[in-house]
């Protein structure tokens, strides 16, 4: 996309948040997504949630899928 990380495309991992107000695509680790869902259960700041690598099931992915279904 020819953009710097943290502008239109960013990510959030345990000790690092490379995103800004202009970020439109944000990648999370499963643990950080669970934390985000705890703060904002309806994920009102997001219009789409894509879950990848679900075949590598963890407790976090189970929680995410359960909350998304609800």
Phi, psi and omega in degrees: 000000178055053180219154178284146178298130181104350175270257180289330180239130180218183179211163178221112175243182192309307183246016184214126177238105178255076177211168181210183178298333182271001180290127179248341175234124183228125179265135178238151163283163181298322179295320179289327177293321176298316177299318178298319180291332176290324179281325184223079187304330181267001182047049185296341179275001185233145179256339181219138173235122176247128180252123183244159179058036181291342177293343175266065188300135175226174176300319180298317180293324176298316178296315181300312181296320178296316180291321179295322178296321181292000000 
